[in-house]
Amino acid sequence: MSLSSTSRLSTSRRTAAAVALALTGLVAATAPAASAAPTAPAAALAAPDIPLANVKAHLTQLQSIATANGGNRAHGRPGYKASIDYLKAKLDAAGFTTSVTTFTSSGATGYNLIADWPGGDPHQILMSGAHLDSVSSGPGINDNGSGSAAVLETALTVSRAQLKPTKHLRFGWWGAEELGLVGSKAYVNSLPATERSKFSGYLNFDMIGSPNPGYFVYDDDPAIEKTFKDYYAGLGVPTEIETEGDGRSDHANFKNVGIPVGGLFTGASRTKTSAQAQKWGGTAGTAFDRCYHSSCDTTANINDTALDRNSDAIAHAVWTLGTEPAVPPGDVHENTTDVAVPDNGAAVTSSVTVSGRTGNAPAALKVGVDIKHTWRGDLVVDLVAPDGTAYRLKSSSSSDSADNVIATYTVDASSEAANGTWKLRVQDIATQDTGYIDSWKLTF
C-alpha cells in the first residue's frame, strides 16, 4: 500500500466536516438509503477452494526473489522485474494471454503485468488486481505479496477449472504503487474511453494476510461490496468498511474514471481496537501489521487464516460476478446539462422526466451519477421521486477524500410511480471545495 494518502485531513478541515455532518444528520436520517444491488443470480457458479499451500508457495518464491536481490522487490530494482517474470511464466503456462507494459517513474522503467483469460463478453470486463512492488526497505510479503499471490492463484484456479465465464476475466499486477499508484495510473490512462466503458468492475487486493488481521471490505460499489459481505456472512465472520487505505491503493485510479471498484484489506499501521480484537481475535492495542513497510515484512509476517479466507473470497467474487447472466440494457433517461453545486451552500437539483411507462418503477432502479467535485466527502446526494420521497445515495464523510462521485447506485423504487419528474439532489455541506453535476441517468 502506498505511503502517499489523499485522505489525510488537516485538523480544521476534519472539524469543519464533522460539524457540517452533524448539522445535516437529521436530514440524512429521514432519507431512505439506496439499497445494494440484488444478490447474484443462482445461475452463477460456486467457486472452488483456493489452496492455502499454493498461495504460500508463491509467497515463498517472492521472498526468495527479494533475498537474492538486495532484500526487496521495489520499483527500479532487479527484484521487481524478477517478480514479474515469475508470475508471467506461471500464467503463460496456464493458457493466459499475457502482456507486460512499461512506464517510467523516478528515472527507472516500471512494469505492469496483464493477463487475459480467453472467452467471456469482451464488452463486460471483470478485472482483479494487486500491486506487486515492495518498498525498498523490505521484501513486501504482506504488502503486497499477499494480494499478488492470491490473485495469481485465483487466476491459475480459473485455468485448472477451465472456467467459461459470461464476462471477460482480466488480471493485473501493478508496479510503482508504493511511489504513488504510478503503474495502475499509467494503465488506466492508456485506456481509451470506449475501453473504460467496457469494465463491469475492478477488484483490488492490497494486504490481505496481516498478522493481526481485521476483515475490511471496500464500500465503493454496492454490488461488489455485497458480494464480499455475503461471503463473509456465510462464514460467520463480521466485517467492517475499509477506511485506512481509502484512496491509497490502485483501485483509486479506476474509481476516478467511473469504473466500479471493490476489494478486501486486513489492515496496515493502524491499531486494532479492543472491540475489533473481541470480534476478530488478535491483540488489541497493536497494529494490524507491525511490520508495515519494514524489513520484517517477510513470510513470517502472514496470518494463515486471514490469507486463506481472503483468497477464497477473491475466488468467490470472480466466480460470482464473472459468471452471472448478462443483464440486457434497460430503458435509459438522462440529463447531461451541467448544474453548479455551490460551496457549502443550498442543495441543487437536476431533473429527468419519465413518461410512457406503465406501473411503478422497478425494485432495482439504477441511478448513474457523474458529479465532478474536488472533495467528494463534502457531498450529500439523494434521488428524489416524483412524489417527493428522497432516497439517500451518498452521505457526507470527512474521510472520503477522493475527487468526484462517479458511481451507479441501486434503489428499490417499487413503491413509486415510474412516470413523472425525478430529481438528483446534491448539497455541498463544507467549505473550500467546488464542483458540478456533470450528468446523471435513470435505467429502468
JOGITA-V449626 format. One record per pair of residues at least 4 apart in sequence whose C-alpha atoms are under 8 Angstrom apart, sorted by the first residue. I is the first residue (numbers start at 0). J is the second residue. Records with the same first field share a line. If there is no record, write none. Layout:
I=J + J
//
This chain:
0=130 + 142 + 143 + 176 + 177 + 205 + 206 + 244 + 247 + 248
1=176 + 177 + 178 + 179 + 180 + 247 + 248
2=177 + 178 + 179 + 247
3=177 + 178 + 179 + 247
4=246 + 247
5=246 + 247 + 400 + 401
6=245 + 246 + 247 + 398 + 399 + 400 + 401
7=398 + 400
8=12 + 13 + 398
9=13
10=14
11=15
12=16
13=17 + 397
14=18
15=19 + 429 + 430
16=20 + 377 + 396 + 397 + 428 + 429
17=21 + 397
18=22
19=23 + 428 + 429
20=24 + 395 + 396 + 428
23=27 + 428
24=28
25=29
26=30
27=391 + 394
30=381 + 388 + 389 + 390 + 391
31=389 + 390 + 391
32=390 + 391 + 392 + 410
33=390 + 391 + 392 + 408 + 409 + 410 + 411
34=221 + 408 + 409 + 410 + 411
35=221 + 222 + 225 + 408 + 409 + 410
36=221 + 222 + 225 + 363 + 408 + 409
37=222 + 363
38=222 + 225 + 226
39=43 + 226 + 319 + 320 + 323
40=323 + 324
42=322 + 323 + 324
43=318 + 319 + 320 + 321 + 322 + 323 + 324
44=318 + 319 + 322 + 323
45=315 + 318 + 319
46=311 + 314 + 315 + 317 + 318 + 319
47=156 + 314
48=311 + 314
49=53 + 54 + 152 + 153 + 156 + 307 + 310 + 311 + 314
50=54 + 307
51=55 + 303 + 306 + 307 + 310
52=56
53=57 + 152
54=58 + 148 + 149 + 152
55=59 + 148
56=60
57=61 + 148
58=62 + 140 + 144 + 145 + 148 + 298
59=63 + 298
60=64
61=65 + 82 + 138 + 140 + 144
62=66 + 138 + 140 + 297 + 298
63=67
64=68 + 72 + 78 + 81 + 82
65=69 + 70 + 71 + 72 + 78 + 138
66=70 + 71 + 138
67=78
68=72 + 76 + 77 + 78
69=78
70=135 + 136 + 137 + 138 + 294
71=76 + 78 + 79 + 133 + 134 + 135 + 136 + 137 + 138 + 139
72=76 + 77 + 78 + 79 + 80 + 82 + 132 + 133 + 134 + 135 + 137 + 138 + 139
73=78 + 79 + 132 + 133 + 134 + 135 + 175
74=79 + 107 + 109 + 132 + 133 + 134 + 174 + 175
75=79 + 107 + 108 + 109
76=80
77=81
78=82
79=83 + 131 + 132 + 133
80=84 + 110
81=85
82=86 + 131
83=87 + 110 + 111 + 112 + 131
84=88
85=89
86=90 + 151
87=91 + 97 + 112
88=92
89=93 + 155
90=94 + 95 + 96 + 97 + 114 + 151 + 154 + 155
91=95 + 96 + 97
93=155 + 158 + 159
94=116 + 158
95=114 + 115 + 116 + 117
96=114 + 115 + 116 + 117
97=112 + 113 + 114 + 115
98=112 + 113 + 114
99=110 + 111 + 112 + 113
100=110 + 111 + 112 + 113
101=108 + 109 + 110 + 111
102=108 + 109 + 110 + 182 + 185
103=107 + 108 + 109
104=108 + 109 + 175 + 181
109=174 + 175 + 182
110=173 + 174 + 182
111=171 + 172 + 173 + 174 + 182 + 183 + 186
112=171 + 172 + 173
113=169 + 170 + 171 + 172
114=169 + 170 + 171
115=167 + 168 + 169 + 170
116=158 + 167 + 168 + 169
117=167 + 168
118=163 + 164 + 165 + 166 + 167 + 168
119=123 + 163 + 164 + 165 + 166 + 167 + 168
120=124 + 165 + 166 + 167
121=166 + 167 + 197
122=166 + 167 + 197 + 198
123=166 + 167 + 197 + 198 + 199
124=166 + 167 + 168 + 169 + 197 + 198 + 199 + 200
125=166 + 167 + 168 + 169 + 198 + 199 + 200 + 201 + 202 + 317 + 320 + 321
126=168 + 169 + 170 + 171 + 198 + 200 + 201 + 202
127=150 + 169 + 170 + 171 + 201 + 202 + 203 + 204 + 317
128=147 + 150 + 170 + 171 + 172 + 173 + 201 + 202 + 203 + 204
129=143 + 146 + 147 + 150 + 171 + 172 + 173 + 203 + 204 + 205 + 249
130=143 + 146 + 147 + 172 + 173 + 174 + 175 + 176 + 205 + 249
131=143 + 144 + 147 + 172 + 173 + 174
132=139 + 143 + 173 + 174 + 175 + 176 + 177
133=137 + 138 + 139 + 140 + 142 + 143 + 177 + 292
134=138 + 139 + 177 + 292
136=292 + 293 + 294
137=292 + 293 + 294 + 295 + 296 + 297
138=294 + 296 + 297
139=143 + 144 + 292 + 293 + 296 + 297
140=144 + 145 + 296 + 297 + 298 + 300 + 301
141=145 + 146 + 206 + 207 + 208 + 209 + 296 + 297 + 298 + 300 + 301
142=146 + 205 + 206 + 291 + 292 + 296
143=147 + 205 + 206
144=148 + 206
145=149 + 205 + 206 + 207 + 208 + 306
146=150 + 204 + 205 + 206 + 207
147=151 + 172 + 204 + 205
148=152
149=153 + 306 + 309 + 310 + 313
150=154 + 170 + 204 + 310 + 313
151=155
152=156
153=157 + 310 + 313 + 314
154=158 + 170
155=159
156=160
157=161 + 162
158=162
163=322
164=168 + 318 + 321 + 322
165=321 + 322 + 323 + 324 + 325
166=321 + 322
167=321
168=321
173=182 + 183 + 249
174=180 + 181 + 182 + 183
175=179 + 180 + 181 + 182
176=180 + 181 + 182 + 183 + 248 + 249
179=247
180=184 + 247 + 248 + 249 + 252
181=185
182=186
183=187 + 249 + 252
184=188 + 249 + 252
185=189
186=190
187=195 + 252 + 253
190=194 + 195
191=195
192=196
193=197
194=198
195=256 + 258
196=258
198=258 + 259
199=258 + 259
200=258 + 259 + 260 + 261
201=250 + 253 + 258 + 259 + 260 + 261
202=250 + 260 + 261 + 262
203=249 + 250 + 260 + 261 + 262 + 263
204=262 + 263 + 264
205=248 + 263 + 264
206=264 + 265 + 266 + 267
207=263 + 264 + 265 + 266 + 305 + 306 + 309
208=212 + 265 + 301 + 302 + 303 + 304 + 305 + 306 + 309
209=213 + 265 + 266 + 267 + 287 + 288 + 300 + 301 + 302 + 305 + 306
210=287 + 288 + 300 + 301 + 302
211=271 + 281 + 282 + 285 + 286 + 287 + 288 + 302
212=265 + 266 + 279 + 281 + 287 + 288 + 302 + 305
213=238 + 264 + 265 + 266 + 271 + 275 + 279 + 287
214=237 + 238 + 239 + 263 + 264 + 265 + 266 + 279
215=238 + 239 + 240 + 241 + 263 + 264 + 265 + 266
216=224 + 227 + 228 + 238 + 239 + 240 + 241 + 261 + 262 + 263 + 264
217=224 + 240 + 241 + 242 + 261 + 262 + 263
218=224 + 240 + 241 + 261
219=224 + 259 + 260 + 261
220=224 + 259 + 260 + 261 + 406 + 407 + 408
221=225 + 408 + 409
222=226
223=227 + 260 + 261 + 262 + 316
224=228 + 261 + 262
225=229
226=230 + 316 + 319
227=231 + 262 + 312 + 316
228=232 + 238
229=233
230=234 + 312 + 315
231=235 + 236 + 237 + 238 + 312
232=236 + 237
236=279
237=278 + 279
241=245 + 263 + 264
242=398
243=266 + 267 + 269
244=248
245=251 + 399
246=250 + 251 + 400 + 401
247=251
249=253
250=254 + 260 + 261
251=255 + 401
252=256
253=257 + 258 + 259 + 260
254=258 + 259 + 260 + 405
255=402 + 403 + 405
256=405
257=405 + 406
258=406
259=406 + 407
263=309
265=287 + 305
266=286 + 287 + 288
267=286 + 287 + 288 + 289 + 291
268=286 + 287 + 288 + 289 + 291
269=286 + 287 + 288
270=283 + 284 + 285 + 286 + 287
271=275 + 276 + 282 + 283 + 284 + 285 + 286 + 287
272=276 + 283 + 284
273=277 + 283 + 284
274=278
275=279 + 280 + 283
276=280 + 281 + 282 + 283
285=289
288=300
290=294 + 295 + 296 + 300
291=296
292=296
295=300
296=300
297=301
301=306
302=306
303=307
304=308
305=309
306=310
307=311
308=312
309=313
310=314
311=315
312=316
313=317
314=318
315=319
316=320 + 321
317=321 + 322
318=322
319=323
329=442 + 443
330=442 + 443
331=440 + 441 + 442 + 443
332=351 + 352 + 353 + 440 + 441 + 442
333=351 + 438 + 439 + 440 + 441
334=349 + 350 + 351 + 438 + 439 + 440
335=437 + 438 + 439
336=436 + 437 + 438
337=435 + 436 + 437 + 438
338=347 + 348 + 349 + 435 + 436 + 437
339=347 + 434 + 435 + 436
340=344 + 346 + 347 + 425 + 426 + 427 + 433 + 434 + 435 + 436
341=345 + 426 + 427 + 433 + 434
342=427 + 428 + 429 + 430 + 431 + 432 + 433 + 434
343=426 + 427 + 428 + 429 + 430
344=426 + 427 + 428
345=426 + 427
346=424 + 425 + 426 + 427
347=424 + 425 + 426
348=422 + 423 + 424 + 425
349=422 + 423 + 424 + 436
350=420 + 421 + 422 + 423
351=420 + 421 + 422 + 440
352=418 + 419 + 420 + 421
353=417 + 418 + 419 + 420 + 421
354=417 + 418 + 419
355=418
356=417 + 418
357=417 + 418
358=416 + 417
359=412 + 413 + 414 + 415 + 416 + 417 + 418
360=364 + 412 + 413 + 414 + 415 + 416 + 417 + 443
361=411 + 412 + 413 + 443
362=410 + 411 + 412 + 413
363=409 + 410 + 411 + 412 + 443
364=409 + 410 + 411 + 412 + 441 + 442 + 443
365=407 + 408 + 409 + 410 + 441 + 442 + 443
366=407 + 408 + 409 + 410 + 439 + 440 + 441 + 442
367=405 + 406 + 407 + 408 + 439 + 440 + 441 + 442
368=404 + 405 + 406 + 407 + 408 + 438 + 439 + 440
369=403 + 404 + 405 + 406 + 436 + 437 + 438 + 439
370=403 + 404 + 405 + 434 + 435 + 436 + 437 + 438
371=402 + 403 + 404 + 405 + 434 + 435 + 436 + 437
372=402 + 403 + 404 + 432 + 433 + 434 + 435
373=401 + 402 + 403 + 432 + 433 + 434
374=378 + 399 + 400 + 401 + 402 + 403 + 432 + 433
375=395 + 399 + 400 + 401 + 402 + 403 + 404
376=395 + 396 + 397 + 398 + 399 + 400 + 401
377=395 + 396 + 397 + 427 + 428 + 429 + 432
378=393 + 394 + 395 + 425 + 426 + 427 + 428
379=392 + 393 + 394 + 395 + 425 + 426 + 427 + 428
380=391 + 392 + 393 + 394 + 423 + 424 + 425 + 426
381=389 + 390 + 391 + 392 + 393 + 423 + 424 + 425
382=389 + 390 + 391 + 392 + 421 + 422 + 423 + 424
383=387 + 388 + 389 + 390 + 421 + 422 + 423 + 424
384=388 + 389 + 390 + 415 + 420 + 421 + 422
385=415 + 416 + 418 + 419 + 420 + 421 + 422
386=415
390=410
392=408
395=399 + 428
423=439
//
